[in-house]
Amino acid sequence: MQKTRLAVVALLGVGFVWGAAFVLMKDAIEQQPYMDFLATRFSIAALAMVLLRPRVALAMKPGDLKFGALIGVVLAFGYITQTIGLELTTAATSGFLTGLYVVFTPLIAWLFTRRRFATRVIVGVVLAMIGLAIFSGAAANIEFQIGQIWLVVCAVLYAIHILLLGKYGMGRTPFRMAMIQIAFAATVCWGFALLDGYQAPPNWEVWFAILFTALLSTVIAFWVQTWAQTLIDPARVALLITSEVIFTAILAVGLGQEPLTVAMIVGGSTMLTAMLIVEWPTKAEPEVPLEPQIHE
C-alpha cells in the first residue's frame, strides 16, 4: 500500500475510534465532570507515551516544545469550547456547528496563505457540509442560541489545530509532537478542573472510558493524525476526520442508543460520497511509495 493511501485509511480509523469514544463518554461524563475527565484522560495519555518510547518522547529537537505547546493549547480550548456549547444548545445543532471545521480549514488556509485547493476538494467540502446538515437535522430547525457562538469558536479552533499541525508538524517526529500537544492539553484542562475541585473517576465504568479514550482516542489517534498530516493536505484531513460523525451514529444505532433515521442514511451517504470524490485515485496525483519508518 502506498503512503498517502495508508494515511487515508489511518485517518478513517481515527474517525472510527473517536466515534466509539463519543459513545463511551456519553455515560462517563454524566458521572464525572467533563473537565476532570479530560484532565485525567490527557494526563494518562501523555504519561503512556513517555513510558512507551521515552527516548523518542523526551529527545526534544529545536522548536518541538514551542510548536507542540502552541498546538496543544489550541487543541485544549477546542475541547473546552465544545463542552460549553454542548451544555447550552441541542445535540443536533452542536454536531452541525462543530463540523464546520471542514469548511473553516480550507477557508482559513486560503485567507492566510492564499493556497488553492483542487476543485474536487472544494466539491467534497461543500457536499460534506450538506451531508452533515442533513445528518444532524440542524439545517432545518437551527435557531440562534448563545451556545452556538461557543461551537463556532470550537470549529475554528479545530480548523486551526489541523492547520498548525500540518505546518509545524512537517519534518518533525510524529510521536514526539503528539506527546507534547497532549501534555499541554492536559495542563490546560487541569487548570480548569482544579478551579472547582477535582473529582476522581467514581467507578470502573468511568475508568474504562478514560483508559479507552486515553490510549486509543488520544495516544494512537493523535499519533496517527500527526503522521498523516505530513502526507495529506489539511482540507482533506478535515474531510476524512468528519467520518467520526458517521461512525458515532453507526455505533449508537448498533448499540440501541439511537433509532436509525432517513436523515442518517441520506446525510451519511452524502458525506461518504464527498470522501469518495476527494479520495478516489487519479493518474494526475502520483502516490508516494511506502518506505520503512526510521525510528529515533
Kinemage of the C-alpha trace (Angstrom):
@kinemage 1
@onewidth
@group {chain A} dominant
@subgroup {mainchain}
@vectorlist {calphas} color= white
{ca met a 1} P 0.000 0.000 0.000
{ca gln a 2} L 1.316 3.469 -0.860
{ca lys a 3} L 1.948 6.070 1.819
{ca thr a 4} L -0.887 8.505 1.110
{ca arg a 5} L -3.432 5.678 0.757
{ca leu a 6} L -2.261 4.265 4.078
{ca ala a 7} L -2.657 7.734 5.634
{ca val a 8} L -6.234 7.958 4.313
{ca val a 9} L -7.133 4.556 5.790
{ca ala a 10} L -5.442 5.524 9.070
{ca leu a 11} L -7.429 8.778 9.327
{ca leu a 12} L -10.670 6.880 8.733
{ca gly a 13} L -9.546 4.614 11.560
{ca val a 14} L -9.119 7.713 13.734
{ca gly a 15} L -12.684 8.715 12.851
{ca phe a 16} L -13.925 5.276 13.924
{ca val a 17} L -12.033 5.364 17.241
{ca trp a 18} L -13.311 8.885 18.016
{ca gly a 19} L -16.836 7.771 17.145
{ca ala a 20} L -16.560 4.831 19.543
{ca ala a 21} L -15.100 7.128 22.210
{ca phe a 22} L -18.056 9.516 21.942
{ca val a 23} L -20.464 6.632 22.603
{ca leu a 24} L -18.410 5.503 25.624
{ca met a 25} L -18.023 9.016 27.025
{ca lys a 26} L -21.750 9.699 26.888
{ca asp a 27} L -22.350 7.890 30.195
{ca ala a 28} L -18.949 8.600 31.736
{ca ile a 29} L -19.210 12.398 31.683
{ca glu a 30} L -22.563 12.192 33.447
{ca gln a 31} L -20.726 10.635 36.396
{ca gln a 32} L -17.566 12.773 36.357
{ca pro a 33} L -17.258 16.478 35.414
{ca tyr a 34} L -16.107 16.855 31.813
{ca met a 35} L -13.029 18.940 32.653
{ca asp a 36} L -11.927 16.401 35.252
{ca phe a 37} L -12.462 13.605 32.717
{ca leu a 38} L -10.364 15.412 30.095
{ca ala a 39} L -7.580 16.252 32.560
{ca thr a 40} L -7.329 12.603 33.621
{ca arg a 41} L -7.555 11.327 30.046
{ca phe a 42} L -4.854 13.596 28.633
{ca ser a 43} L -2.546 13.034 31.608
{ca ile a 44} L -2.688 9.248 31.295
{ca ala a 45} L -2.182 9.543 27.529
{ca ala a 46} L 0.906 11.757 27.884
{ca leu a 47} L 2.393 9.505 30.584
{ca ala a 48} L 1.733 6.396 28.469
{ca met a 49} L 3.573 7.926 25.516
{ca val a 50} L 6.607 8.769 27.646
{ca leu a 51} L 6.687 5.250 29.104
{ca leu a 52} L 6.149 3.633 25.710
{ca arg a 53} L 9.022 5.369 23.910
{ca pro a 54} L 10.939 7.501 26.428
{ca arg a 55} L 13.968 8.150 24.207
{ca val a 56} L 11.787 9.405 21.338
{ca ala a 57} L 9.312 11.317 23.505
{ca leu a 58} L 11.902 13.209 25.549
{ca ala a 59} L 14.644 13.808 22.965
{ca met a 60} L 13.491 17.328 22.137
{ca lys a 61} L 14.676 18.986 18.954
{ca pro a 62} L 14.714 22.784 18.400
{ca gly a 63} L 11.167 24.045 18.001
{ca asp a 64} L 9.447 20.844 19.169
{ca leu a 65} L 8.425 22.187 22.566
{ca lys a 66} L 7.408 25.631 21.288
{ca phe a 67} L 5.249 24.420 18.419
{ca gly a 68} L 3.915 21.396 20.310
{ca ala a 69} L 2.811 23.654 23.154
{ca leu a 70} L 1.016 26.014 20.764
{ca ile a 71} L -0.819 23.143 19.054
{ca gly a 72} L -1.701 21.550 22.408
{ca val a 73} L -3.189 24.729 23.864
{ca val a 74} L -5.333 25.239 20.743
{ca leu a 75} L -6.480 21.613 20.981
{ca ala a 76} L -7.404 22.005 24.661
{ca phe a 77} L -9.524 25.100 24.053
{ca gly a 78} L -11.196 23.328 21.145
{ca tyr a 79} L -12.383 20.652 23.562
{ca ile a 80} L -13.322 23.209 26.212
{ca thr a 81} L -15.421 25.426 23.918
{ca gln a 82} L -17.164 22.361 22.517
{ca thr a 83} L -18.083 21.291 26.056
{ca ile a 84} L -19.542 24.706 26.903
{ca gly a 85} L -21.508 24.739 23.659
{ca leu a 86} L -22.900 21.245 24.250
{ca glu a 87} L -24.280 22.397 27.599
{ca leu a 88} L -26.036 25.409 26.055
{ca thr a 89} L -27.614 24.070 22.874
{ca thr a 90} L -29.074 20.928 21.310
{ca ala a 91} L -27.052 17.882 20.294
{ca ala a 92} L -28.146 18.211 16.639
{ca thr a 93} L -27.099 21.844 16.407
{ca ser a 94} L -23.812 21.183 18.207
{ca gly a 95} L -22.979 18.357 15.803
{ca phe a 96} L -23.648 20.566 12.806
{ca leu a 97} L -21.740 23.615 14.056
{ca thr a 98} L -18.726 21.674 15.340
{ca gly a 99} L -18.480 20.048 11.916
{ca leu a 100} L -17.971 23.467 10.356
{ca tyr a 101} L -14.229 22.889 10.740
{ca val a 102} L -14.459 21.018 7.439
{ca val a 103} L -15.224 24.413 5.830
{ca phe a 104} L -13.082 26.605 8.086
{ca thr a 105} L -9.930 24.552 7.444
{ca pro a 106} L -9.557 25.345 3.710
{ca leu a 107} L -11.038 28.836 4.212
{ca ile a 108} L -8.512 29.849 6.896
{ca ala a 109} L -5.709 28.267 4.865
{ca trp a 110} L -6.725 30.361 1.850
{ca leu a 111} L -7.090 33.594 3.885
{ca phe a 112} L -3.606 33.363 5.387
{ca thr a 113} L -1.623 31.614 2.671
{ca arg a 114} L -3.736 32.151 -0.473
{ca arg a 115} L -3.270 28.439 -1.010
{ca arg a 116} L -5.531 26.980 -3.688
{ca phe a 117} L -7.112 23.570 -3.301
{ca ala a 118} L -8.115 21.152 -6.048
{ca thr a 119} L -11.654 21.550 -7.418
{ca arg a 120} L -12.652 18.119 -6.207
{ca val a 121} L -11.559 19.007 -2.661
{ca ile a 122} L -13.831 22.078 -2.687
{ca val a 123} L -16.699 19.996 -4.107
{ca gly a 124} L -16.085 17.416 -1.406
{ca val a 125} L -16.110 20.039 1.350
{ca val a 126} L -19.430 21.503 0.135
{ca leu a 127} L -21.002 18.039 -0.157
{ca ala a 128} L -19.719 17.103 3.306
{ca met a 129} L -21.363 20.179 4.819
{ca ile a 130} L -24.667 19.397 3.102
{ca gly a 131} L -24.458 15.819 4.340
{ca leu a 132} L -23.564 16.938 7.854
{ca ala a 133} L -26.509 19.355 7.909
{ca ile a 134} L -28.937 16.635 6.806
{ca phe a 135} L -27.360 14.116 9.156
{ca ser a 136} L -27.679 16.301 12.255
{ca gly a 137} L -31.067 17.768 11.327
{ca ala a 138} L -29.710 21.174 12.296
{ca ala a 139} L -30.209 22.720 8.858
{ca ala a 140} L -33.996 22.557 9.124
{ca asn a 141} L -34.504 23.982 12.606
{ca ile a 142} L -31.371 25.924 13.563
{ca glu a 143} L -32.119 28.888 15.831
{ca phe a 144} L -29.758 31.440 17.313
{ca gln a 145} L -28.533 30.487 20.779
{ca ile a 146} L -25.592 31.642 22.851
{ca gly a 147} L -24.207 28.120 22.789
{ca gln a 148} L -23.822 28.356 19.022
{ca ile a 149} L -21.156 31.033 19.406
{ca trp a 150} L -19.050 28.670 21.511
{ca leu a 151} L -19.478 25.876 18.965
{ca val a 152} L -18.464 28.086 16.047
{ca val a 153} L -15.363 29.094 18.049
{ca cys a 154} L -14.751 25.380 18.650
{ca ala a 155} L -14.963 24.669 14.892
{ca val a 156} L -12.480 27.489 14.190
{ca leu a 157} L -10.094 26.143 16.851
{ca tyr a 158} L -10.280 22.613 15.435
{ca ala a 159} L -9.522 24.014 11.974
{ca ile a 160} L -6.565 25.991 13.355
{ca his a 161} L -5.330 22.859 15.138
{ca ile a 162} L -5.373 20.916 11.854
{ca leu a 163} L -3.574 23.742 10.019
{ca leu a 164} L -0.939 24.237 12.739
{ca leu a 165} L -0.280 20.516 12.841
{ca gly a 166} L 0.133 20.461 9.080
{ca lys a 167} L 2.513 23.436 9.145
{ca tyr a 168} L 4.675 22.792 12.207
{ca gly a 169} L 4.451 19.001 12.358
{ca met a 170} L 6.143 18.666 8.973
{ca gly a 171} L 9.673 17.257 9.282
{ca arg a 172} L 9.281 16.526 13.000
{ca thr a 173} L 8.875 13.202 14.804
{ca pro a 174} L 5.105 12.473 14.859
{ca phe a 175} L 5.244 10.523 18.133
{ca arg a 176} L 7.049 13.299 19.984
{ca met a 177} L 4.820 16.054 18.584
{ca ala a 178} L 1.710 14.106 19.558
{ca met a 179} L 3.032 13.625 23.102
{ca ile a 180} L 3.866 17.315 23.540
{ca gln a 181} L 0.482 18.587 22.368
{ca ile a 182} L -1.325 16.044 24.576
{ca ala a 183} L 0.784 17.059 27.606
{ca phe a 184} L -0.024 20.737 27.140
{ca ala a 185} L -3.714 19.958 26.548
{ca ala a 186} L -3.649 18.113 29.888
{ca thr a 187} L -2.041 21.129 31.584
{ca val a 188} L -4.765 23.489 30.348
{ca cys a 189} L -7.546 21.072 31.340
{ca trp a 190} L -6.052 20.635 34.825
{ca gly a 191} L -6.154 24.406 35.261
{ca phe a 192} L -9.913 24.422 34.730
{ca ala a 193} L -10.533 21.143 36.587
{ca leu a 194} L -8.867 22.448 39.757
{ca leu a 195} L -10.893 25.668 39.805
{ca asp a 196} L -13.897 23.964 41.423
{ca gly a 197} L -12.070 20.992 42.931
{ca tyr a 198} L -11.045 17.858 41.068
{ca gln a 199} L -13.330 14.839 41.301
{ca ala a 200} L -11.742 11.434 40.705
{ca pro a 201} L -13.416 8.831 38.461
{ca pro a 202} L -16.162 7.296 40.654
{ca asn a 203} L -16.196 3.706 39.298
{ca trp a 204} L -14.671 1.207 36.857
{ca glu a 205} L -17.127 2.137 34.120
{ca val a 206} L -15.709 5.671 34.040
{ca trp a 207} L -12.154 4.346 34.343
{ca phe a 208} L -12.725 2.101 31.307
{ca ala a 209} L -13.936 5.095 29.282
{ca ile a 210} L -10.903 7.114 30.421
{ca leu a 211} L -8.425 4.357 29.518
{ca phe a 212} L -10.079 3.748 26.130
{ca thr a 213} L -10.064 7.434 25.221
{ca ala a 214} L -6.566 7.977 26.653
{ca leu a 215} L -4.847 5.072 24.906
{ca leu a 216} L -6.800 4.701 21.663
{ca ser a 217} L -8.573 8.035 21.084
{ca thr a 218} L -5.618 10.120 22.248
{ca val a 219} L -2.270 8.274 22.060
{ca ile a 220} L -2.939 6.288 18.878
{ca ala a 221} L -5.316 8.765 17.214
{ca phe a 222} L -3.194 11.898 17.609
{ca trp a 223} L -0.030 9.999 16.740
{ca val a 224} L -1.700 8.814 13.528
{ca gln a 225} L -3.114 12.270 12.738
{ca thr a 226} L 0.263 13.933 13.292
{ca trp a 227} L 1.942 11.414 10.969
{ca ala a 228} L -0.812 11.519 8.316
{ca gln a 229} L -0.663 15.302 8.077
{ca thr a 230} L 2.887 15.072 6.793
{ca leu a 231} L 1.405 13.378 3.709
{ca ile a 232} L -2.093 14.836 3.215
{ca asp a 233} L -3.187 18.467 2.913
{ca pro a 234} L -5.295 19.973 5.758
{ca ala a 235} L -8.577 20.215 3.807
{ca arg a 236} L -8.524 16.503 3.045
{ca val a 237} L -7.627 15.697 6.660
{ca ala a 238} L -10.618 17.709 7.917
{ca leu a 239} L -12.924 15.927 5.493
{ca leu a 240} L -11.691 12.458 6.481
{ca ile a 241} L -11.948 13.183 10.205
{ca thr a 242} L -15.647 14.111 9.841
{ca ser a 243} L -16.192 10.358 9.355
{ca glu a 244} L -16.349 10.406 13.167
{ca val a 245} L -19.956 11.622 12.853
{ca ile a 246} L -20.923 8.631 10.696
{ca phe a 247} L -19.150 6.085 12.897
{ca thr a 248} L -20.735 7.555 16.041
{ca ala a 249} L -24.201 7.125 14.553
{ca ile a 250} L -23.487 3.573 13.333
{ca leu a 251} L -22.281 2.515 16.783
{ca ala a 252} L -25.099 4.334 18.610
{ca val a 253} L -27.709 2.647 16.390
{ca gly a 254} L -25.977 -0.729 16.683
{ca leu a 255} L -25.938 -0.485 20.492
{ca gly a 256} L -29.574 0.615 20.596
{ca gln a 257} L -28.842 4.107 21.916
{ca glu a 258} L -30.492 5.853 18.954
{ca pro a 259} L -33.005 4.815 16.239
{ca leu a 260} L -31.951 4.677 12.594
{ca thr a 261} L -33.466 7.589 10.643
{ca val a 262} L -33.784 8.600 7.000
{ca ala a 263} L -31.700 11.716 7.785
{ca met a 264} L -28.847 9.493 8.997
{ca ile a 265} L -28.942 7.385 5.822
{ca val a 266} L -29.186 10.333 3.393
{ca gly a 267} L -26.739 12.557 5.277
{ca gly a 268} L -24.253 9.762 5.852
{ca ser a 269} L -24.410 8.693 2.203
{ca thr a 270} L -23.778 12.292 1.094
{ca met a 271} L -20.751 12.576 3.382
{ca leu a 272} L -19.432 9.233 2.130
{ca thr a 273} L -19.865 10.443 -1.461
{ca ala a 274} L -17.873 13.572 -0.614
{ca met a 275} L -14.996 11.461 0.720
{ca leu a 276} L -15.030 9.217 -2.352
{ca ile a 277} L -14.912 12.236 -4.665
{ca val a 278} L -11.862 13.614 -2.883
{ca glu a 279} L -10.024 10.344 -2.261
{ca trp a 280} L -10.715 8.385 -5.466
{ca pro a 281} L -7.306 7.685 -7.060
{ca thr a 282} L -6.404 9.651 -10.196
{ca lys a 283} L -3.432 9.442 -12.554
{ca ala a 284} L -2.856 13.167 -12.094
{ca glu a 285} L -1.842 12.676 -8.457
{ca pro a 286} L 1.081 10.219 -8.181
{ca glu a 287} L 1.370 8.425 -4.884
{ca val a 288} L 4.395 8.344 -2.605
{ca pro a 289} L 5.689 4.764 -2.163
{ca leu a 290} L 5.536 3.407 1.351
{ca glu a 291} L 9.011 3.178 2.851
{ca pro a 292} L 10.179 1.765 6.164
{ca gln a 293} L 9.889 4.240 9.053
{ca ile a 294} L 13.136 5.406 10.643
{ca his a 295} L 12.902 5.123 14.453
{ca glu a 296} L 14.866 7.540 16.538
